[in-house]
Amino acid sequence: MSTATFTSTQTAGLSYTENLGRAARAFLQALLAVTPEAKPAAAVQEKRDVASIAQLYRLARSYDSIQPNLAQELRAIAARN
């Protein structure tokens, strides 16, 4: 025979305004939380995008004399970003 235990915080005695205050504080903490990794990750993504666009233009240049429609399509894809 086994038994299970359940522990939780007591919230039954809290009033509506106490719950609302706790929710507002938690919301503000989540809203104002800033991670230091956010800026470098965005810069890396931007460099990767520039490199990908340049690669598409180089690829389009190689197909310019063989398949001009494909080259134009590659340029259009690169221009979207």
C-alpha positions in Angstrom: 0.0 0.0 0.0 1.4 3.4 -0.9 0.4 6.9 -0.2 0.8 10.1 -2.2 1.4 13.5 -0.7 0.5 16.8 -2.4 1.9 20.1 -1.2 0.8 23.5 -2.6 0.9 27.1 -1.6 -2.2 28.4 0.2 -4.2 30.6 -2.1 -7.6 30.2 -0.6 -7.2 33.0 1.9 -6.0 35.6 -0.6 -8.3 38.4 -1.7 -9.0 39.4 -5.2 -6.7 42.5 -4.9 -3.8 40.5 -3.5 -4.1 38.1 -6.5 -4.3 41.0 -8.9 -1.3 42.6 -7.3 0.7 39.4 -7.6 -0.3 38.9 -11.2 0.6 42.5 -12.1 4.1 42.2 -10.4 4.7 38.9 -12.3 3.6 40.5 -15.5 6.0 43.5 -15.0 8.9 41.2 -14.1 8.3 39.2 -17.3 7.9 42.3 -19.4 11.0 44.0 -18.1 13.3 40.9 -18.1 16.1 41.5 -20.5 18.6 38.7 -21.5 22.1 39.8 -22.4 22.2 37.2 -25.3 19.4 38.9 -27.2 21.5 41.6 -28.9 24.4 39.4 -30.2 22.0 36.8 -31.5 20.3 39.4 -33.6 23.6 40.7 -35.0 24.6 37.2 -36.0 21.3 36.6 -37.7 21.7 39.9 -39.7 25.2 38.9 -40.8 23.9 35.5 -41.9 21.1 37.2 -43.9 23.6 39.5 -45.7 25.8 36.5 -46.6 22.8 34.5 -47.9 21.6 37.4 -50.0 25.1 37.8 -51.5 25.2 34.1 -52.2 21.9 34.3 -54.1 23.2 37.2 -56.2 26.4 35.2 -57.0 24.4 32.2 -58.0 22.1 34.3 -60.2 25.1 35.8 -62.0 26.4 32.3 -62.8 23.0 31.4 -64.4 22.6 34.7 -66.3 23.8 33.4 -69.7 22.4 29.9 -69.4 18.9 30.4 -67.8 18.0 34.1 -67.5 14.6 33.3 -66.0 16.2 31.4 -63.2 18.7 34.2 -62.6 15.8 36.7 -62.5 13.9 34.5 -60.0 17.0 34.2 -57.7 17.4 38.0 -57.8 13.7 38.4 -56.9 14.2 36.1 -53.9 17.2 38.0 -52.8 15.4 41.3 -53.1 12.6 40.1 -50.8 14.9 40.1 -47.8 
